[in-house]
Every structure is written in structure tokens, then in C-alpha cells.
Amino acid sequence: MRSDWDRFETTVHDPRRRRWLEQLEPVFARELRLARTDRGISQELLVAFVNQSFKLNWHQTTLAKVEAGERAIKLREALVLCEALEIPLRQLTGEDELPVVGWSS
């Protein structure tokens, strides 16, 4: 039976997971832009919606910087954008492409 530490080591050292972590921010930026444009939503409209509905206090330039990968995003902001675009967070992170690594014995 493998210990929890052995399973953790396997997860941490999986090269696909390491690549995913290294590319997380550019993937998020690209997928956010695609999700927004696929729905025909302008940056201005999305910003107005999240400011009104979720009290973010963003400007169009803030969203432009996030989509360009020039500004880090807070977890709450990411979840608000997912809620506004009606998509799961994993769609913006590329997590669906990762192998499943379970913690069961």
C-alpha cells in the first residue's frame, strides 16, 4: 500500500502537472479572452456587469491586462468572471487536459 507521501510525490513530480502549473497564467488569460469573445461580449460589457453584480470596481483596462497576461488575478476575481460567463473555473485553467491523479489506495 502506498503512503500518502508517495502519492503526493507522484502528483508533484508528474511532468504534465508541472507544465500545467508553469503555463497556468498564460492559459488562463487566453481561455478567458476566448470565453468572452465566443459569447460575443465586449470587455466593456463584461466589466460593467461584474462591477454592477459583484462589486469588483474594475475598468476595461484591468480586464485587458488580465487577458494579455499582464496582470495577476485574485481567486475571487477569477470566480466572479466564471460566474459572469457561466463557465467552470477549470475551463479557464486548462485543468481538463491533466491526467487524473487520485489519492485512493
N, C-alpha and C positions, 0 to 999 in steps of 0.2 A: 504494500500500500504506500502510495506517495504522500509525503508530508505536504502541509500547506506551503511550506517554504519552497519545496521542489516545484510545486505547481506555479507559485509566484515567479520563481526563476525562469521557468519555461515561458511564461507570459511576457516577462520583461525583456527577455533576450530574443523573442521572435522577431526576425528582421522585418517582417511586414508591419508589425506593430510599431517598431522603431521608426520606420519610414513614414508611417501614418502620423506619428507624433511630430516628426520633423516638418511635415508638409501641412499640418493642420490649419495654420493661419491662412496660407495662400488658397488652400482648398475651400475653406470657409468663405473667404472673400469672393472667389469665383462662383461658388454654388449659391451664395446669397444674391449676387447680381443676376445669375440665370433664373433663379426662382422668381425674382421680382419682374424681370423683363418678360419671362414666359407668361406671366399673368397680365402683362400689359400695364403695369403700374409704374408710374414715374417715381423718381426719387422724392420729388416734392410732395406727391400724394401720400407715399408711404410715411414720410416724416410727419406730415400733418396728422395722419391717422394715429401713429404711435404717440405723438405729443398729446393729442386730444384724449385718446383712450387709455393710455398707460403712463402719462405724465413723465415722459422722457426728457423733454426740453432739448431736443436735437435740432440741428439745422441741416439743410440739404448737403452742405459741405461735410458735415460729420458722416453722413451715410456714404457720400462719395469717397471719403478717406477710408472708411471701413471696407467698402467694395474694392478699393485699389490696394488694400493690404497695407495702408499707411498709418492706420490707427488700430490699436488693440481694442478688443470689445470685452465688456464685462459680461459675466454669465447672465445677469438679469436682462441686459440689453439683447443678448442672443435669444433668450427665451421669449422676450417681447416680440422680436422680429418674427420668430417662428409662429407665435400665436397670431400675429397680424397677417402673415402669409398662409396660415393654416397648413403648416408642414411640421413634421417632427424634426427635432434638433439633429438627429442622426443623418438626415438628408443633407444638411449643410456641412457636416463634418466628414463625410465620406466613410463613415463607420460601417456602412452596409457592405463595403468591399473587403472588410477584415475577416480573417478566419475566426471562428468562434473558439474561444479558449475557456473551457469550463473549469469550475472548481470542485466538481464532484469527483469522488474517488474512482 
